[in-house]
Amino acid sequence: MILHKLLARFLRHRDDAFFYLLQAQDAIRWIEQSGVAIGSNVRALDLGCGHGVFGAELLKRGCAVTFADETSSLLPEIADAPFRKINLDQDDVAALGEFDLVICSNVFEHLAKPERFLHSAHKLLAPQGRLYLSWTNWLSPWGGHEFSPLHYLGPRRGHLVFDKLSRQKRKHTPFVNLFPTYIGKTLREIKTHSSLELRRMTPRYYTEFSFVMSLPLLREFLAWNCAMLLGRKPE
């Protein structure tokens, strides 16, 4: 469990590079525990990479990492790494190629068309490739991001109440750059309409409590962040 470490770090330093490093290291541990090899023969894609903290950790493990996002803001130490520009709501992900491991961390809830991504993500995977998909589901305690827990007032009202009560500048606006997503709906979309297959699922920041994900309604509230490991459906 790293939730307590993340909260302590956030309260002192906000979401600095080390905050995301903790997340990346713990996620890699869980991926490896799930039977996915990470090393020198692995072609990895850090999709929606931001500063590239997750991909940088994979580089340290010997992976051949490609970074992709709308704009490049990679850390100075990886500024020369392979980078591809992509808009996940508009562009064809197949243009990026196939990979053994695709990381899509804390991006899904910022997509206007998350179903479109689910329908096309299999194109990124080599035959035995895996997709690590992790995002903050809307009914999570952090579903509204900086205006949590006021998001429980609804996606049309919570952020406006926040604006009236707080002097902090808000980064996210529902239906503009933050979209309500739900674990149950995402699972149904994967099962019914995508070419992906769920291999494992857990609450990201407390993976020891994976049983939470078997509780259909409660998991929407109890999972601070949902983490899935997905593969291609057998043809």
N, C-alpha and C positions, 0 to 999 in steps of 0.2 A: 504494500500500500504506500503510495506516495502523495496522496491528497493532502495530508497534513503538512508535508514539506513544501508543496506547491503554494498552499495558502500562506504559510509563513514567509516564503520568498516573495510572494505577490504583495503582501502587506508592507514589507520593508523596501522592496526594490521594483515593484510593479512587474510587468512582463518583460524583463530583460533577457539577454541571450542565455543566461544560466537557467532561467525559468523554463525555457524551451528545451535546453539541454537535458534537464531532469526528465522531461516528458519523453524525449527521444530515446534516451538510454533505457528507460523502463519499458517502452514499447518494443525496442529491439530485443530485450530480454524475453518478453512474452511471445514475440514472433518466433524466436529460436526455440522456446519451450514448446511451441506448437508444431515443431518438427521441420521448420524451414531453415535450410542451411544458409548462412550468411558468410561470404568469404570471397576469395580472389576470383572465382569463376562465375560470380553472380553479376548479372547486368541489372542495375537498379535505376528506377526513375523516381525522383522526388517531385511529385506533381502538385502544383500550387505551393511551391517551395518557400516562398517568402525570402527570408535571409539564408535559407539553406542549412539550418542547424541540423535537421534530421539527416539530410543527405551527407553532410560533413561527417557525421558519426559513421555512416556506412562507408565512406571513403577510408576512414581509419581502420575499418575491418577488412579493407582490401577490395571492396566492391568497385566495379566500373559504374560510376554514377552520372546520370544525366539529370539536369535540373530544368524545370519548366514552370512558367508562370506568365502572367500578362506583361510584367516588366521585371527587369533584373535588379534585385537589391541584395545580391549575395554578399556574404561576409567577405572582408578583404582577403582573408587567407584562401578563399576558394573562388575568387573573382574570375580566374581564368578557366574554371571548370566548364564542361560542355553545357550550354544553356539553349533552350528552345522556347520561343515565345508562343503562348497559346491562350485563347479565351475558351474556357470549358463550356460556356453557354452557347458558343457560336461555331467553334472550329471542330474539325474532324480529328479526334484523338489518334486515329490510325496513322496519321502523318508522323507521329512521334516514333513509331516502330514498336517492336515487341521486347518485353523484358521478363526477367525471372522474378523480379520483385518490384511492385509498384506501391509507393507510399502516397496516400492522399490523406493528410492529417489536418484536421480543423479547417477544411475547405468546403465540405459538402453543404453545410448550413448557409453558405454564402452564395450558393448557386441558385439562380432564378429557375433553372430547369434541371433539378437533381435527377428526375426520371430519365432525362436524355443522357446524362452521364452513365447511369446504371445500365441503360440499353446498349451503350457503346464501349464500356470499359473493358469488356472481354477482348477487344481488338488490341489492347495493350499487352496482353499476357501471352507469353510463350506457352506451349502445350502444358507444361507442369508449373507455370508461373502462378504467383499469388499476389492478390491485391489486399493491402492493409488499408481499410477504410475506417476513419475515426472522425467523429464529429460531435458537437454539443447539440443534443436533441432539445426541442423547444421547451418541454415540460421539466427539463432538468433544472436544478437550483441555479444554474448559470445560463439558462436558455436565452435570456435577454442580454447576455454579456454585461456590459457596464451598467445597464439599467435594471439588472436583476436585483431583487425579486419582483420588481414592479411589472415584469412581463406577464405575471400571473393575472394581471388585470386585463390581459388580451393584447394581441399584436397591433391593434388600432389605437389603444389608449395608454398602455403602460409607459411607453417612451415619452409621451407628452406629459404625463404626470411627473416623470423624472425631471423633465425640463423645468417644470414649475417649482420643484422642491430642491433642485440641486443647481449649483453654479458651475459644475464640471461640464466640460465640452464633451458632447456625445459623438462617438465614432460611427455607431450603427443605427440604422433606421429600418424597421420592418418593411419588407417588400421592396426595398431599395438595394441594400447590401447585407441583409440578414433575413432569412426566410424560415418560417416555422417548418420543422421537420420532425417526424415521429418514427420511432423504432418499428412499431407494428406495421405502419404503412410501407416503410422501406423494405421490411422483410417480405411483405406480400408482393411488392413490385419486383423484387429479386426473384422470388419463386415463380411468379406468373408470367412476367414479361421480359426478363433479362436472360442472357446467356451465361450468367454467373451462378455459382453454387456456394452456399454458405458452408464453411468448414469449421469455424469456431467463432464465438462471440463472448464478450465480457464487458463489464464496466471498466473503462480504461484506467482510471486512477486507483482502483482497488480491485485488481484482477483476481484476488483471492475469493471474491464474492460473486463468482460467475453465475451462481444459482439465481441471482437476482434477474438475470435475463430470461429466465423461464417463467416469470410472473408477468403475464401479458399487460396488465394495466399499471401495476406498481413499477415496472421497469422504466416507464416513461418519466417517473418522478425520482426514482432512486438511482438511476444511472446518470452520474454527473456528465459523463461523456461516453458514448457508445463506440466500442471498437469491434470491428468485424474482420475476419480473415476469409477471403473469398478466392475461389479458383474458377476455371472454366468448366461449364457443364460438359460431361462426356458427349461426344457426337454420335 
